Amino acid sequence: MSDNVSVQTYGDSEELVTAAAAQFVDVIVAAQAERGEAAVVLTGGGNGIGLLRKVRENPGAVDWSKVDFYWGDERFLPRGHPDRNEVQAHEALLDHVPVTPARLHPMPYGDGLYAGDPDAAAVAYSHLLSAHAGSNSIPEFDVHLLGMGGEGHVNSLFPDTDAVREGKRFVVGVTDSPKPPAQRVTLTLPGVRRAKRVWLLVAGADKAEAVSAALTGARPVDIPAAGAVGSESTIWMLDKAAAANLPAS
């Protein structure tokens, strides 16, 4: 395991998301103290949305008007669809804190200008990222939150797919997701690696095998989570069940 990769183990998913939420607030506050603003990438799933609910309960000293929110992936569904990560994030947190609307950067919708064309939507999101990146092609995010599937997928990067093999583009469209819906838009592993910190929030015994593989040298094409690393640090936040196959420390 690399020096900048660490593992935190918690009793259950409730304890995990509570601790992760507190650390998330700390990172945002520290970034704002350093440069006046923060940029974060949100994820969906039970733990990712659970973290946002916990942040809503204990928002600390975050200046919500000076946080840029991006998404790591999105189901290519109509605006307002309850399965969109963006919609769930609004219900959990964003509708309840004084965010700046111009700092919310959802991925394109499946029923608008790019309907039926997730590849064009991905290009549009790439342009959006570039527009907010100064002299870079993509912002340097303070933290990128991730969940992980039982087969090791992160964002909409599934094993043995073109999307997980992408080595240059930061955003791609997905038309053949093995998990419905088939059409999605996702940050690639190069996009994930633009975050200073990458946090993987993983709970459940069904994830234990993939967690162990990711942390012991699996190829990203086989276990995409293995390629999800931050430029400064990577933290695996696990419950005991997900950590069951790791050696005792």
Phi and psi restraints in degrees (value plus and minus 20) as a CYANA .aco file:
   2 SER   PHI     -82.3   -42.3
   2 SER   PSI     136.6   176.6
   3 ASP   PHI     -82.3   -42.3
   3 ASP   PSI     -49.1    -9.1
   4 ASN   PHI    -114.7   -74.7
   4 ASN   PSI      -8.4    31.6
   5 VAL   PHI    -129.1   -89.1
   5 VAL   PSI     109.5   149.5
   6 SER   PHI    -153.8  -113.8
   6 SER   PSI     142.5   182.5
   7 VAL   PHI    -144.9  -104.9
   7 VAL   PSI     110.8   150.8
   8 GLN   PHI    -137.0   -97.0
   8 GLN   PSI     110.8   150.8
   9 THR   PHI    -137.4   -97.4
   9 THR   PSI     114.1   154.1
  10 TYR   PHI    -144.8  -104.8
  10 TYR   PSI     142.1   182.1
  11 GLY   PHI     -84.5   -44.5
  11 GLY   PSI     -60.0   -20.0
  12 ASP   PHI    -175.2  -135.2
  12 ASP   PSI     159.2   199.2
  13 SER   PHI     -86.8   -46.8
  13 SER   PSI     -52.4   -12.4
  14 GLU   PHI     -82.7   -42.7
  14 GLU   PSI     -65.0   -25.0
  15 GLU   PHI     -85.5   -45.5
  15 GLU   PSI     -57.7   -17.7
  16 LEU   PHI     -82.1   -42.1
  16 LEU   PSI     -72.7   -32.7
  17 VAL   PHI     -89.3   -49.3
  17 VAL   PSI     -50.0   -10.0
  18 THR   PHI     -84.1   -44.1
  18 THR   PSI     -66.0   -26.0
  19 ALA   PHI     -87.5   -47.5
  19 ALA   PSI     -61.6   -21.6
  20 ALA   PHI     -84.5   -44.5
  20 ALA   PSI     -58.5   -18.5
  21 ALA   PHI     -82.2   -42.2
  21 ALA   PSI     -62.5   -22.5
  22 ALA   PHI     -82.8   -42.8
  22 ALA   PSI     -60.5   -20.5
  23 GLN   PHI     -89.5   -49.5
  23 GLN   PSI     -55.1   -15.1
  24 PHE   PHI     -81.5   -41.5
  24 PHE   PSI     -66.4   -26.4
  25 VAL   PHI     -80.3   -40.3
  25 VAL   PSI     -63.6   -23.6
  26 ASP   PHI     -80.6   -40.6
  26 ASP   PSI     -61.1   -21.1
  27 VAL   PHI     -84.7   -44.7
  27 VAL   PSI     -63.6   -23.6
  28 ILE   PHI     -83.7   -43.7
  28 ILE   PSI     -65.9   -25.9
  29 VAL   PHI     -81.1   -41.1
  29 VAL   PSI     -63.0   -23.0
  30 ALA   PHI     -84.9   -44.9
  30 ALA   PSI     -61.3   -21.3
  31 ALA   PHI     -84.1   -44.1
  31 ALA   PSI     -60.9   -20.9
  32 GLN   PHI     -88.1   -48.1
  32 GLN   PSI     -54.5   -14.5
  33 ALA   PHI     -86.5   -46.5
  33 ALA   PSI     -52.0   -12.0
  34 GLU   PHI     -99.5   -59.5
  34 GLU   PSI     -64.0   -24.0
  35 ARG   PHI    -156.3  -116.3
  35 ARG   PSI     -14.1    25.9
  36 GLY   PHI      70.3   110.3
  36 GLY   PSI     -26.0    14.0
  37 GLU   PHI    -175.8  -135.8
  37 GLU   PSI     152.0   192.0
  38 ALA   PHI    -163.7  -123.7
  38 ALA   PSI     136.3   176.3
  39 ALA   PHI    -153.4  -113.4
  39 ALA   PSI     104.8   144.8
  40 VAL   PHI    -150.2  -110.2
  40 VAL   PSI     134.9   174.9
  41 VAL   PHI    -135.8   -95.8
  41 VAL   PSI     102.9   142.9
  42 LEU   PHI    -114.6   -74.6
  42 LEU   PSI     139.8   179.8
  43 THR   PHI    -149.8  -109.8
  43 THR   PSI     148.9   188.9
  44 GLY   PHI    -119.7   -79.7
  44 GLY   PSI    -174.4  -134.4
  45 GLY   PHI      62.5   102.5
  45 GLY   PSI     147.3   187.3
  46 GLY   PHI     -79.0   -39.0
  46 GLY   PSI     -64.9   -24.9
  47 ASN   PHI     -94.6   -54.6
  47 ASN   PSI     -60.3   -20.3
  48 GLY   PHI     -83.4   -43.4
  48 GLY   PSI     -62.8   -22.8
  49 ILE   PHI     -96.1   -56.1
  49 ILE   PSI     -54.4   -14.4
  50 GLY   PHI     -81.3   -41.3
  50 GLY   PSI     -58.5   -18.5
  51 LEU   PHI     -79.1   -39.1
  51 LEU   PSI     -63.9   -23.9
  52 LEU   PHI     -84.2   -44.2
  52 LEU   PSI     -56.6   -16.6
  53 ARG   PHI     -83.9   -43.9
  53 ARG   PSI     -59.3   -19.3
  54 LYS   PHI     -87.1   -47.1
  54 LYS   PSI     -58.0   -18.0
  55 VAL   PHI     -83.7   -43.7
  55 VAL   PSI     -59.5   -19.5
  56 ARG   PHI     -78.2   -38.2
  56 ARG   PSI     -57.8   -17.8
  57 GLU   PHI     -92.7   -52.7
  57 GLU   PSI     -54.2   -14.2
  58 ASN   PHI    -156.2  -116.2
  58 ASN   PSI      57.1    97.1
  59 PRO   PHI     -99.7   -59.7
  59 PRO   PSI     -24.6    15.4
  60 GLY   PHI      38.4    78.4
  60 GLY   PSI    -163.0  -123.0
  61 ALA   PHI    -123.1   -83.1
  61 ALA   PSI       6.5    46.5
  62 VAL   PHI     -86.0   -46.0
  62 VAL   PSI     114.3   154.3
  63 ASP   PHI    -112.3   -72.3
  63 ASP   PSI      77.8   117.8
  64 TRP   PHI     -86.7   -46.7
  64 TRP   PSI     -39.8     0.2
  65 SER   PHI     -93.9   -53.9
  65 SER   PSI     -30.3     9.7
  66 LYS   PHI    -145.0  -105.0
  66 LYS   PSI      20.3    60.3
  67 VAL   PHI    -143.4  -103.4
  67 VAL   PSI     108.4   148.4
  68 ASP   PHI    -113.4   -73.4
  68 ASP   PSI     108.1   148.1
  69 PHE   PHI    -130.6   -90.6
  69 PHE   PSI     105.0   145.0
  70 TYR   PHI    -139.8   -99.8
  70 TYR   PSI     151.2   191.2
  71 TRP   PHI    -145.0  -105.0
  71 TRP   PSI     122.1   162.1
  72 GLY   PHI     -97.5   -57.5
  72 GLY   PSI     -50.1   -10.1
  73 ASP   PHI    -181.1  -141.1
  73 ASP   PSI     148.4   188.4
  74 GLU   PHI    -175.0  -135.0
  74 GLU   PSI     122.6   162.6
  75 ARG   PHI     -92.2   -52.2
  75 ARG   PSI     111.4   151.4
  76 PHE   PHI    -101.9   -61.9
  76 PHE   PSI      54.4    94.4
  77 LEU   PHI    -141.3  -101.3
  77 LEU   PSI     147.0   187.0
  78 PRO   PHI     -82.4   -42.4
  78 PRO   PSI     135.4   175.4
  79 ARG   PHI     -72.2   -32.2
  79 ARG   PSI     112.4   152.4
  80 GLY   PHI      64.5   104.5
  80 GLY   PSI     -23.1    16.9
  81 HIS   PHI     -83.8   -43.8
  81 HIS   PSI     112.4   152.4
  82 PRO   PHI     -84.3   -44.3
  82 PRO   PSI     -36.5     3.5
  83 ASP   PHI    -107.2   -67.2
  83 ASP   PSI     -25.3    14.7
  84 ARG   PHI     -93.4   -53.4
  84 ARG   PSI     116.9   156.9
  85 ASN   PHI     -78.2   -38.2
  85 ASN   PSI     -57.5   -17.5
  86 GLU   PHI     -80.4   -40.4
  86 GLU   PSI     -65.3   -25.3
  87 VAL   PHI     -81.9   -41.9
  87 VAL   PSI     -63.9   -23.9
  88 GLN   PHI     -86.4   -46.4
  88 GLN   PSI     -55.5   -15.5
  89 ALA   PHI     -86.5   -46.5
  89 ALA   PSI     -57.8   -17.8
  90 HIS   PHI     -84.6   -44.6
  90 HIS   PSI     -63.3   -23.3
  91 GLU   PHI     -85.5   -45.5
  91 GLU   PSI     -56.9   -16.9
  92 ALA   PHI     -98.9   -58.9
  92 ALA   PSI     -57.3   -17.3
  93 LEU   PHI    -163.0  -123.0
  93 LEU   PSI     -72.6   -32.6
  94 LEU   PHI     -85.7   -45.7
  94 LEU   PSI     -46.9    -6.9
  95 ASP   PHI     -98.7   -58.7
  95 ASP   PSI     -22.7    17.3
  96 HIS   PHI    -139.3   -99.3
  96 HIS   PSI     -18.0    22.0
  97 VAL   PHI    -150.8  -110.8
  97 VAL   PSI     135.6   175.6
  98 PRO   PHI    -100.3   -60.3
  98 PRO   PSI      48.2    88.2
  99 VAL   PHI     -93.1   -53.1
  99 VAL   PSI     140.3   180.3
 100 THR   PHI    -113.0   -73.0
 100 THR   PSI      97.6   137.6
 101 PRO   PHI     -71.8   -31.8
 101 PRO   PSI     -57.0   -17.0
 102 ALA   PHI     -89.0   -49.0
 102 ALA   PSI     -33.3     6.7
 103 ARG   PHI    -117.0   -77.0
 103 ARG   PSI     -14.9    25.1
 104 LEU   PHI    -115.8   -75.8
 104 LEU   PSI     103.7   143.7
 105 HIS   PHI    -144.7  -104.7
 105 HIS   PSI      50.6    90.6
 106 PRO   PHI     -89.6   -49.6
 106 PRO   PSI     134.8   174.8
 107 MET   PHI     -93.2   -53.2
 107 MET   PSI     136.4   176.4
 108 PRO   PHI     -77.8   -37.8
 108 PRO   PSI     136.0   176.0
 109 TYR   PHI    -111.1   -71.1
 109 TYR   PSI     135.1   175.1
 110 GLY   PHI    -101.7   -61.7
 110 GLY   PSI     -22.5    17.5
 111 ASP   PHI    -139.6   -99.6
 111 ASP   PSI      -8.5    31.5
 112 GLY   PHI    -128.0   -88.0
 112 GLY   PSI    -156.9  -116.9
 113 LEU   PHI     -77.3   -37.3
 113 LEU   PSI     -51.7   -11.7
 114 TYR   PHI    -126.4   -86.4
 114 TYR   PSI      -1.4    38.6
 115 ALA   PHI     -69.5   -29.5
 115 ALA   PSI     107.5   147.5
 116 GLY   PHI      59.4    99.4
 116 GLY   PSI     -17.1    22.9
 117 ASP   PHI    -156.1  -116.1
 117 ASP   PSI      56.5    96.5
 118 PRO   PHI     -82.8   -42.8
 118 PRO   PSI     -44.9    -4.9
 119 ASP   PHI     -86.4   -46.4
 119 ASP   PSI     -62.8   -22.8
 120 ALA   PHI     -85.8   -45.8
 120 ALA   PSI     -56.2   -16.2
 121 ALA   PHI     -83.2   -43.2
 121 ALA   PSI     -58.4   -18.4
 122 ALA   PHI     -85.2   -45.2
 122 ALA   PSI     -61.2   -21.2
 123 VAL   PHI     -81.6   -41.6
 123 VAL   PSI     -62.0   -22.0
 124 ALA   PHI     -82.9   -42.9
 124 ALA   PSI     -60.3   -20.3
 125 TYR   PHI     -90.0   -50.0
 125 TYR   PSI     -53.4   -13.4
 126 SER   PHI     -80.4   -40.4
 126 SER   PSI     -62.4   -22.4
 127 HIS   PHI     -85.4   -45.4
 127 HIS   PSI     -58.9   -18.9
 128 LEU   PHI     -81.4   -41.4
 128 LEU   PSI     -66.5   -26.5
 129 LEU   PHI     -79.7   -39.7
 129 LEU   PSI     -63.8   -23.8
 130 SER   PHI     -81.7   -41.7
 130 SER   PSI     -57.7   -17.7
 131 ALA   PHI     -86.4   -46.4
 131 ALA   PSI     -41.0    -1.0
 132 HIS   PHI    -129.0   -89.0
 132 HIS   PSI      -2.9    37.1
 133 ALA   PHI    -132.7   -92.7
 133 ALA   PSI     -10.3    29.7
 134 GLY   PHI      43.6    83.6
 134 GLY   PSI    -143.6  -103.6
 135 SER   PHI    -107.4   -67.4
 135 SER   PSI     -19.3    20.7
 136 ASN   PHI    -121.0   -81.0
 136 ASN   PSI     155.1   195.1
 137 SER   PHI    -110.1   -70.1
 137 SER   PSI     -33.0     7.0
 138 ILE   PHI    -176.1  -136.1
 138 ILE   PSI     123.0   163.0
 139 PRO   PHI     -81.4   -41.4
 139 PRO   PSI     134.4   174.4
 140 GLU   PHI    -110.7   -70.7
 140 GLU   PSI      76.0   116.0
 141 PHE   PHI     -88.6   -48.6
 141 PHE   PSI     125.4   165.4
 142 ASP   PHI     -92.1   -52.1
 142 ASP   PSI     -57.3   -17.3
 143 VAL   PHI    -175.8  -135.8
 143 VAL   PSI     121.5   161.5
 144 HIS   PHI    -137.2   -97.2
 144 HIS   PSI      95.5   135.5
 145 LEU   PHI    -104.5   -64.5
 145 LEU   PSI     120.8   160.8
 146 LEU   PHI    -160.1  -120.1
 146 LEU   PSI     124.0   164.0
 147 GLY   PHI    -120.3   -80.3
 147 GLY   PSI    -197.1  -157.1
 148 MET   PHI    -168.0  -128.0
 148 MET   PSI     117.4   157.4
 149 GLY   PHI    -102.4   -62.4
 149 GLY   PSI     148.2   188.2
 150 GLY   PHI     -82.8   -42.8
 150 GLY   PSI     -44.3    -4.3
 151 GLU   PHI    -114.1   -74.1
 151 GLU   PSI     -17.0    23.0
 152 GLY   PHI      77.8   117.8
 152 GLY   PSI     -10.8    29.2
 153 HIS   PHI     -95.0   -55.0
 153 HIS   PSI     128.8   168.8
 154 VAL   PHI    -152.2  -112.2
 154 VAL   PSI     133.7   173.7
 155 ASN   PHI      26.2    66.2
 155 ASN   PSI    -155.7  -115.7
 156 SER   PHI    -131.3   -91.3
 156 SER   PSI      23.2    63.2
 157 LEU   PHI    -125.1   -85.1
 157 LEU   PSI      83.1   123.1
 158 PHE   PHI    -122.2   -82.2
 158 PHE   PSI     135.3   175.3
 159 PRO   PHI     -75.3   -35.3
 159 PRO   PSI     121.7   161.7
 160 ASP   PHI      36.8    76.8
 160 ASP   PSI      24.3    64.3
 161 THR   PHI    -144.6  -104.6
 161 THR   PSI     143.2   183.2
 162 ASP   PHI     -80.7   -40.7
 162 ASP   PSI     -57.5   -17.5
 163 ALA   PHI     -82.8   -42.8
 163 ALA   PSI     -61.3   -21.3
 164 VAL   PHI     -95.0   -55.0
 164 VAL   PSI     -40.3    -0.3
 165 ARG   PHI    -104.7   -64.7
 165 ARG   PSI     -31.6     8.4
 166 GLU   PHI     -79.5   -39.5
 166 GLU   PSI     106.3   146.3
 167 GLY   PHI    -132.7   -92.7
 167 GLY   PSI     -25.2    14.8
 168 LYS   PHI    -142.5  -102.5
 168 LYS   PSI     -72.4   -32.4
 169 ARG   PHI     -90.8   -50.8
 169 ARG   PSI     126.3   166.3
 170 PHE   PHI    -108.7   -68.7
 170 PHE   PSI     -42.1    -2.1
 171 VAL   PHI    -157.2  -117.2
 171 VAL   PSI     116.5   156.5
 172 VAL   PHI    -157.5  -117.5
 172 VAL   PSI     136.6   176.6
 173 GLY   PHI    -106.6   -66.6
 173 GLY   PSI     129.8   169.8
 174 VAL   PHI    -142.3  -102.3
 174 VAL   PSI     109.8   149.8
 175 THR   PHI    -136.7   -96.7
 175 THR   PSI     -24.8    15.2
 176 ASP   PHI    -153.7  -113.7
 176 ASP   PSI      18.5    58.5
 177 SER   PHI     -78.9   -38.9
 177 SER   PSI     109.9   149.9
 178 PRO   PHI     -90.3   -50.3
 178 PRO   PSI     -34.6     5.4
 179 LYS   PHI    -128.5   -88.5
 179 LYS   PSI     101.9   141.9
 180 PRO   PHI     -79.4   -39.4
 180 PRO   PSI     130.0   170.0
 181 PRO   PHI     -96.5   -56.5
 181 PRO   PSI     137.5   177.5
 182 ALA   PHI     -87.2   -47.2
 182 ALA   PSI     -52.9   -12.9
 183 GLN   PHI    -114.0   -74.0
 183 GLN   PSI     109.9   149.9
 184 ARG   PHI    -168.8  -128.8
 184 ARG   PSI     150.0   190.0
 185 VAL   PHI    -147.8  -107.8
 185 VAL   PSI     117.8   157.8
 186 THR   PHI    -167.4  -127.4
 186 THR   PSI     125.6   165.6
 187 LEU   PHI     -89.8   -49.8
 187 LEU   PSI     123.3   163.3
 188 THR   PHI    -107.9   -67.9
 188 THR   PSI     158.3   198.3
 189 LEU   PHI     -82.1   -42.1
 189 LEU   PSI     -59.8   -19.8
 190 PRO   PHI     -78.8   -38.8
 190 PRO   PSI     -54.7   -14.7
 191 GLY   PHI     -88.5   -48.5
 191 GLY   PSI     -63.7   -23.7
 192 VAL   PHI     -78.2   -38.2
 192 VAL   PSI     -61.1   -21.1
 193 ARG   PHI     -90.3   -50.3
 193 ARG   PSI     -25.4    14.6
 194 ARG   PHI     -99.7   -59.7
 194 ARG   PSI     -26.8    13.2
 195 ALA   PHI    -102.4   -62.4
 195 ALA   PSI     120.8   160.8
 196 LYS   PHI     -83.2   -43.2
 196 LYS   PSI     -62.1   -22.1
 197 ARG   PHI    -145.6  -105.6
 197 ARG   PSI     113.0   153.0
 198 VAL   PHI    -137.2   -97.2
 198 VAL   PSI     105.2   145.2
 199 TRP   PHI    -137.6   -97.6
 199 TRP   PSI     107.5   147.5
 200 LEU   PHI    -128.8   -88.8
 200 LEU   PSI      95.2   135.2
 201 LEU   PHI    -120.2   -80.2
 201 LEU   PSI      89.2   129.2
 202 VAL   PHI    -154.2  -114.2
 202 VAL   PSI     108.3   148.3
 203 ALA   PHI    -157.0  -117.0
 203 ALA   PSI     126.1   166.1
 204 GLY   PHI      93.0   133.0
 204 GLY   PSI     122.2   162.2
 205 ALA   PHI     -83.9   -43.9
 205 ALA   PSI     -47.0    -7.0
 206 ASP   PHI     -89.9   -49.9
 206 ASP   PSI     -29.4    10.6
 207 LYS   PHI    -120.1   -80.1
 207 LYS   PSI     -28.8    11.2
 208 ALA   PHI     -80.7   -40.7
 208 ALA   PSI     -61.1   -21.1
 209 GLU   PHI     -85.5   -45.5
 209 GLU   PSI     -64.5   -24.5
 210 ALA   PHI     -87.6   -47.6
 210 ALA   PSI     -57.7   -17.7
 211 VAL   PHI     -78.6   -38.6
 211 VAL   PSI     -69.0   -29.0
 212 SER   PHI     -81.2   -41.2
 212 SER   PSI     -62.9   -22.9
 213 ALA   PHI     -83.7   -43.7
 213 ALA   PSI     -63.7   -23.7
 214 ALA   PHI     -82.2   -42.2
 214 ALA   PSI     -54.4   -14.4
 215 LEU   PHI    -110.5   -70.5
 215 LEU   PSI     -20.7    19.3
 216 THR   PHI    -145.6  -105.6
 216 THR   PSI       9.0    49.0
 217 GLY   PHI      79.0   119.0
 217 GLY   PSI      -5.1    34.9
 218 ALA   PHI     -82.3   -42.3
 218 ALA   PSI     132.2   172.2
 219 ARG   PHI     -96.2   -56.2
 219 ARG   PSI     118.7   158.7
 220 PRO   PHI     -77.0   -37.0
 220 PRO   PSI     -51.1   -11.1
 221 VAL   PHI     -85.3   -45.3
 221 VAL   PSI     -45.5    -5.5
 222 ASP   PHI    -113.1   -73.1
 222 ASP   PSI     -62.1   -22.1
 223 ILE   PHI    -148.9  -108.9
 223 ILE   PSI      70.2   110.2
 224 PRO   PHI     -72.3   -32.3
 224 PRO   PSI     -53.0   -13.0
 225 ALA   PHI     -79.1   -39.1
 225 ALA   PSI     -44.8    -4.8
 226 ALA   PHI     -84.7   -44.7
 226 ALA   PSI     -43.2    -3.2
 227 GLY   PHI    -116.7   -76.7
 227 GLY   PSI     -17.2    22.8
 228 ALA   PHI    -111.3   -71.3
 228 ALA   PSI      76.5   116.5
 229 VAL   PHI    -154.2  -114.2
 229 VAL   PSI     125.7   165.7
 230 GLY   PHI    -107.5   -67.5
 230 GLY   PSI     137.7   177.7
 231 SER   PHI     -90.1   -50.1
 231 SER   PSI     -44.8    -4.8
 232 GLU   PHI    -131.7   -91.7
 232 GLU   PSI     -60.9   -20.9
 233 SER   PHI    -178.2  -138.2
 233 SER   PSI     135.1   175.1
 234 THR   PHI    -152.3  -112.3
 234 THR   PSI     106.6   146.6
 235 ILE   PHI    -142.0  -102.0
 235 ILE   PSI     105.5   145.5
 236 TRP   PHI    -114.3   -74.3
 236 TRP   PSI      95.0   135.0
 237 MET   PHI    -124.1   -84.1
 237 MET   PSI      88.6   128.6
 238 LEU   PHI    -140.9  -100.9
 238 LEU   PSI     130.4   170.4
 239 ASP   PHI    -109.6   -69.6
 239 ASP   PSI     151.2   191.2
 240 LYS   PHI     -79.5   -39.5
 240 LYS   PSI     -55.7   -15.7
 241 ALA   PHI     -86.3   -46.3
 241 ALA   PSI     -62.6   -22.6
 242 ALA   PHI     -89.3   -49.3
 242 ALA   PSI     -46.6    -6.6
 243 ALA   PHI    -111.3   -71.3
 243 ALA   PSI     -14.5    25.5
 244 ALA   PHI     -81.7   -41.7
 244 ALA   PSI     -49.0    -9.0
 245 ASN   PHI    -112.7   -72.7
 245 ASN   PSI     -18.7    21.3
 246 LEU   PHI    -103.6   -63.6
 246 LEU   PSI     128.5   168.5
 247 PRO   PHI     -84.6   -44.6
 247 PRO   PSI     124.9   164.9
 248 ALA   PHI     -85.0   -45.0
 248 ALA   PSI     115.9   155.9
